[in-house]
Amino acid sequence: MYEGMLLLALIFGTAYIFDSLTQRTDAHYLFYASQTVLFTVIGLYFILSWKRKGQTLPMKTWSIGLRTRDNQQPSLKQYIIRYITSWILPLIGAYGVHLLSQYLGWNSVTILIVFAPFLNFVYSWFDKDGLFLHDRLAGTQLVDLKARSSN
């Protein structure tokens, strides 16, 4: 949730700048361009944060670090794979909400899309090591830095 608050500010600021520079007043105008810019800016936020200190600000608050499974700093390629693949389950969930909304004919069902990002947790419940799908695919893992510093 903490990460979401920071992302909200990042998305708002980026969208404001994009809309101001393009003079966009209609959400359909340059829709895919704006989504591409947002996807890229969010990716840069995560990748640069992970590359710089191995964590984002909320991860630092909770003493969580990002490492490879052999306890090394991940490569840039691993950061990129982790970011891109973190969208797989939420996008499938969002599409499922869209289909359900169309099937039922109830636009109000679309509000369920707020739960789509939490689908990343579902995979971890079944993974033998408790990893997220994007960590499994990128060869990374989240580590508890408090536990590591007390040893």
Helices and strands as residue ranges (DSSP letters): H 2-22, H 31-53, H 57-61, E 64-68, H 76-85, H 88-104, G 107-118, H 119-126, H 133-138, E 140-144, H 145-149
